[in-house]
Amino acid sequence: MEIIDVIRDEDVELPLLKNIPLGFAKSNNIFPIKVQNSELICAVSDDSGLLALAELSRTLGLKPRALKAKSEIIINAVNKYYGQLGSAEEVMDTITGEDLSSVATEFEKPKDLLELTEDAPIIRLLNAILLQAFKERASDIHIEPYEKVLEVRFRVDGILHNVLSPPKIIQDALISRIKIMANLDIAEQRLPQDGRIRLLLAGRDIDIRVSVIPTSYGERAVLRLLDRKQGLLGLWEVGFSDDDCKKVESYLQRSDGIILVTGPTGSGKTTTLYAALNRIHTEEKNIITVEDPVEYQLKGIGQVQVNPKIGLTFASGLRSILRQDPDIIMVGEIRDIETAEMAMQASLTGHLVLSTLHTNDSPSAVVRLIDMGIEPFLISSSLSVVIAQRLVRTICPDCKETYSPSDTEKVLLKDVINIHMREITLSKGKGCSKCNNKGYIGRTGIFEVLVIDNEIRNMINEKMDSQTIKNYALSKGMKTLRTDGLEKAIKGITTLEEVLRVTQKDYADLSI
């Protein structure tokens, strides 16, 4: 029997898989590769696979031909290639009017959605939407009812785009199915509800946060997909430059002080905090977090989920974990004066505190804390570093091409970075199948790191405005979000259009 170490894309016939149920392939540890010269070629790992191949070849009227492969190679191939079958549009074609009320009951235990193709049409439609979102690397699924239509949109790399417009008549059945899976009350349609679904998608353990709210034209649902198997990123991987990474790491090694990460919702603040915790986590340190919600489970770290309904807020959670003898504390967000004051008191009593704040840039964080009612001396004595950030899409490496910058782009670059313009080439993606013709795949961060030195502490105590603090920091070498973004554009990581999109305030007088 021939032994293979890899199953290549060019060898696999996807149409063949449609004739062979996923459950059959998984239970027998067999993967059908292709039909060639009236032979059914399959990868098998043991004798049960050989028996399954014999049965399968008889059913299809073909001769069996077995290729020996390791079990993990077969499992990976099954998850990968079966996950490429079908789409939400194909399922929509099979739904008929009399089937619209066919909504199944809740799953008894997590099952791989690839195995549920024969369920009721509404279930198959929702499964297909979830699978397609996973294949397109979507972070969110929006199911939005309007007067005459129902829209399904995916957020991929921070950008929403339409993927499907199911008939308006299936709206209630689709939302009810989502509610059942998330353990929500399907009879309650007047109040917002939040829930969670845990499923397997193509072999990956996925957490789905569900939010349902009533609107004028029916209930609207947003599903946030979180891959539980996704590895935590390091500080280098989230997008910090070498200099900024070294600055941040030096403050992470301290035993006290506050490190703040600022930016709007969806700018990657939580990912940066997780990367920081991942960097400093050792068995000698007691790390406790209070989050809303707990997005990823961190091994060896105590994580507290905020629950305002029972009085467990950021402030009360922080007060309690201070009694747990922590070395490092992460507070998901500073929302009020009580949480802010407790975080600062914790830093002054020998704890390293990491948290987030909603501001546009790093100097504004100081003014925001003062506006919340925090005494300036508390801020100046506890704050160590403030990191502002945004996320930009990265250019697809498979369709990346270089070009010479236009006159407008040269002006923009020359205004920020002192370099020889004749040596500059920029990059963009022209679009390909790998990036769904978007020209981008994945995201990275752009950062602004403000180190609180003695001069800035004096400015804080004197309640100076954020622009004065920013001007001083720039004179000391701080890079703005715009500068960091432009440097990444010059390196071919992202495009100028992306930098412009996420730093619009800085480009009010420019257009590209």
N, C-alpha and C positions, 0 to 999 in steps of 0.2 A: 504494500500500500504506500502510495506517494505521501511524503510528509511535507507540509507547508508551514511557514513561520508567519505569514501575513496574508490577509485577504485584500486584494487591491480593488480600488473603485472601478477600474476599467474591466475587471473580470465579472462583476456582479450584474445580473440582469434583474432590475427592479420589477418589471412586469411579472416575472416568475413568482415573486414573493406574494403577489396578490392571490395566487392559487393555493398557498400553503399557510394555514393559520399560525399566528404568532405563538399561541399556546402550545401547538404541536412542536414547533421548533425549540421552544424553551424547555419543555418537559423532557424532550429526548436529546437535548444538547446537540442539535444538528443545525447546520446552516446551508440552505440551497443556494448554490452559486450561479449556475447557468445550465442551459441545455445545449449540448454540442454533439453532432453526429448521432442523434437519437439517444444520447446518453444524458442522464440526470446527474450532474456533478454536484456533490455535497461535501461539506466539511463535517467530519465527525470526530469525537474524542474517545469513544469507547464502544463496547459491543451493543449497547442499547441503541446507539446512533446507527449502527450498521443494520439492525433489525428495522428501525424506523425508515431508513433509506430504502430497504427492500420493499416495505409496505407502500411507501410513497411512490416509488417507481412503478409498481404494479398498478396503482390507482391512476397514474398519469400515462401509462402505456409506454414507458421508457425503460432503457437499460440502466441499472445502477452503477455509479462510479464514485467510490469513496476516496476522499483526501484526508489524511490524518492531521489533526491540529489540536493544540492545547485547548483546554476547556475555556480559559479566559479569552482566547482569541475568538472563539465561537460566540461567547456571550457578548463581547464588545461588538461583533459584527451584527448580531441579531438586534441589539439596541440601536446601533447606528443606522442600518439600512431599512429596518422596518419603520423607524422613525421618519423616514423620508417619504413614506407612502401617504397618499390622501391629503386633502385640504378641506377647509371649511366650505369653500365653494362647491366641491364635489358632493359633500354631505347635503348641502342645501338643495341640490338637484333631485335628491331622493325623497325629500319631505313632501307629504301630501296633506291636504286639508284635514282628513279624518284622523291623521296621526298626531296632530298638534297638541293634543291633551295627554299624550303618552309620556308621562314623567315617572321615572322609576324611583324607588325608595333609596334611602341613604346607603352608601357602601358600608358593609359590616367591618371591613378592614381595608387599609390602603392596597389598591391593586394597580398594576401598570395599565395606564389608559390605552396602550396599544392593543391590549387584549379585549377591549370592550366594544369592538366594532359591530356586534350584532344586537346591541341594546336598542331601546326606543329611539326614534329619530331625534327628539330634542336632546337626549343624552349624547347621541353620536355627534350632533352639531356642537355641543359645548365641548366634548372631548376633542373634536377636530380644531376648534378655536384655541384650546389650551395647547395642543400639540404644535399648531402652526406658530403660536406666540413663542413657544420654546425654541423652535427651529430658527425663528427670525431674531432670537436673542432679545425679545421684548421684555421690558421691566414692568410694564403695566398694560392691562387690557381695559378699555373703556367701552361699556355697553350703554349707549345713549339713546333714549326715546325722544322723538320729536312728534309734531302733530300728525304727520302722515307716513313717517319712515322710522326705521330703527337702524342706528349706525353702530358698527363695531370698529374700534380704532385701537391700534397698538402704539405704544411709545417705545421706540428703538433708539438707543443712544441719545435720549433726551428729546427726541422729535416725534410728535404724533403724526400718524398717517392712517387713512381709511383703508380697511381691508375687506369689509363685507357690509352688505345692506340687506339683512334678512327681512322677510315680510313682517309688517307691523303686527299681524295677527298672532305671531308666536311670542310676542314680547312677554306676556305674563307667564307663559310656560317656561321660558328660558330663565327669567329672574327667579321663579319658584325653584327651578332645579339648582341654581346657584345657592339659594337660601337653604335648601335641604342639605346640600353638601357641607355648608358652613355652620350647620346647627342653628339656624336663625328661625324666627317665627314667620311662617309663610302667610299667616292670616293678618299679620300687622303690616299695613301698607301706608300708614300715616306718619310713622316716626322713623328716623334714621336708625340703622342697625349695623353693627360691626361684628365680624366673625373671622374664622380662620379655617382653611382647608389644608390637609396634608395628603399629598398624592405622590405616586411615582410617574414620572414622565420619561419614557425611553430609558428606564433604568436609573434615572436621577431622582433623588429625594428632594421634592419641592414643597416649600411652604407657600401658601397663597393667602395673603391678607385681603379680606373682603370688606368693602364698604358699600352699603346700599342706602340711598336717600330718596325721599319722594320728590317728584318734580311735577310741573303742570301737566305733563303728558305721560305720566307713569313713573315707575321706579327706575332710577339710574344706578348702575353698579360699576365699581372700579375694583379690579383685582390686581394686587401687587405680587409679582412672582419673585420668590427668594430661593435660590439654589443652596440647599443645606450642605451640599458636598463641595461647594466652591471654596477654594483655598483662600485664606486671608492674605492680603497683599502686604508687602513690606513698604517701608517709607520710600525706598528707591523706586518701587513699582507704581506708586500712585502719581508720580510726576514731579517730585521735588528735584531741583537742580542740585548739583554736588554741593555747592556752598550752602544753600538753604537746608539741605538734608543734614549737613554737619552741625549747623546752628541748632536745629530742632533736636537732634540727638543729644547735644551737649546739655540742653535743659531737661530732657527726659531722664538723664542720669542723676538729676538732683533729687533730694529727699523732700523738698517742699516747693511751694510756689504754685501759681495757676497758669496753665497753658490753655488759651482760648482758640477755638477754630470758628471763624465767622463766614457768613455767606447766606444767600437765599435758600429756600427749600429746594432740594434736589441738586445741590451743588457738590455733593460728595463729602460733607462734613463727617458723617458717621463712619464712612469708610476710612477716612484719615485717622479718626480716633482709634478705630480697631487696629489700623496699621501701627499706630504708636504703642498701643497696649501689647500687640504682638512682638514689638521690638524689645520691650522692657520686661516682659513676663518671664519670671523664673520661679522655681519652687521655693526660693527663700523669701519671696514677697507675697503679701496678702493683698490681692486686688479685688475690689468690689465695685460694681457698677449699679446705677439706677437709671433705667431707660424706659422710653415710651415710643415704640415697643422694643422688646428684645428681638433684634433682627437675626442675629447669628449667635449660635451657642459657642462660647469660648471655653475650651478645656482648661480646668484649673482656676477659673475665675468665677467668683460669685456674682450672679446677675439678678437684679431685682426689677420686676415688671411694675411700672406705675399703674395704679388703678384708682382714679379719682372717686369712683362710685362708693368705695369703702374707706375713703379718706387717705389712701396711700398716694401722696403727691411726691414731686421731686423733693420738696422741702422736708416732709415727714420721713421719706425714705432716706434722705441724706442724714437726718438727725439720728435715725436708727442705726445706720451702718457705721457711724462714728463710734458706736459702742462695740463694734466687731473687731476692733484693733486693726484697722486697715493701714497699709503703707501707701497705697495708691487708690484714688477714688476717681471714677468717671461719672459725671452727671450728664445725662443725655442732652439737656438744654437748660439754660438759665432763663426762666420766664418771668420771675418776680423778684422783689427786693429781699424777701425772706430766703429764697434759695441762694441768691447772690451773696448775701451777708454770711450765711452758713458756710458756703464754699470758701469764702475768704478767711473766715475764722479757722476753718479746717487747714488751710494752707499755712496759716501763721502758727499753727500748733504742730507742725512737723509732718504734714501730709502733702503728697504731690496730687494736685487736682487737675483733671482734664474735663473740659466742657465745651459747649457750643453757644453761639449767640447770633442773632439775626441782625447783621449790619452789612453795608455795602463794601466797606474796606476795613483794613486793620485799625487805623487811627480812630475811626468812628466808634469802635468798641468802647474806648475810654469814655467818650461823651455819652454813649448810650447807658453805661453803668452809672454815671453821675446823674443822668436824667431819671434813672430808676429810683434814685434817692440814696445811693451808696456814698458814704463819706469819702472824699478824695484821698485822705491819708490811708484808708483801708485798701483802696485800689493800688496806690503807688507802692505800698509795702508788700502786697501779695502777688500782683500781676508780674509774670516773667516774660512771656512772649505771646503775641497775637498773630494768628495765621489766617489771612483772608484767602478764599479760593473760589474758583469756578471750574466747570468741566467743559472741555472742548472735544469735539469728535476728532478721531485720528484718521489719517488718510489710509485707504485700503492698500496694502502692499502689493496686491495682485494686479491692480490697474493704475498704479502710481506713475505719474509722468511729470517731468520738470519743464519749467518755462521761465523766460526772462520777465522780471516784474515790469509793469506798466509805469508810466510817469507818476501817476497818482500813488501807486504802491511804493515807488522809490521815495517820494516825499514823506510818506508815512513812516517808512523804515528809517530814513535818514534823520527824521525828527527825534527818534527814540534811541537808536543804536548807532554809535560812532564807528562805522566800518566803511570799507571801500565798496561802493555800490556796484562797481563793474564786476566784482567777484561773486555777486549774489545771484542765485537761482532759487526759485520757489517751486513748490510741488502742489499737485492736485490729483484727485482720482477721477478718471474719465467714466467709471462705472463698469461693473462686470457682474457675473452671476454670483460670485462670492459675497458681494456687498449689496445685492439686490439693486444694482445700478444706481446706488446712492453716491459712490465715490468715497464713502467713509465706512469704517468698521471699528467699533470699540471707542472708548473715551479715555482721556487722561486729564490730569489737573493742571491748572495754572495757579501760581501762588504768590502771595505777598506776605513776607515774614517781617513783623515789627518786633524788634528786641527792645525791651524796656530797660534802658540804662539810667544812670543817675540824672542826666539832663532831662530825660522825658519824665522821670518821677517828679522833678521840680515843676515841670510844666503841668502835670496832673494836679499837684497840690495847689497850683495857682489857677486851676480851672481854665487853662488855655484851650482854644478851639482846635478841632481835629486837623484843619488845614495847616496850622502852625506846627503841630506835632508831625504832620506828614512832610512838610518842607524840611524840617530838621532831620527826619529819618532818611529822606532822599539824599541829603548832603552827606550822610554817613554811609551811603552805598545801598540803601534798601531798594530792591527792584519792585516796581508796581506790577499789578496784574497784567497791565497792557504790555510792559516790557518783557515779562516772562512769557506771555503768549506769543509776542513777535519773535522772540528767540527760538521758540519751538517751531514757529512757521519757517524760519530760516533754516532750521535743522531738518525740515521735511517731515516733521511729526504731524502738523496740522496745517490748515490753510489760513490766509489772512481773513477770508470771509468768516471763518469760525471765530477768530479772535474778535472781529468786529461785532459778531452776533452776541457774544457773551459779555462784552465790555462796551455796550452802546453808549453809556454815559460819557466815556472818555472820547468818543468819536462823534460827538453831536454835530461837528462842523465838517465831517469827512464822509465820503461815499466811495465805495469801490465797485 
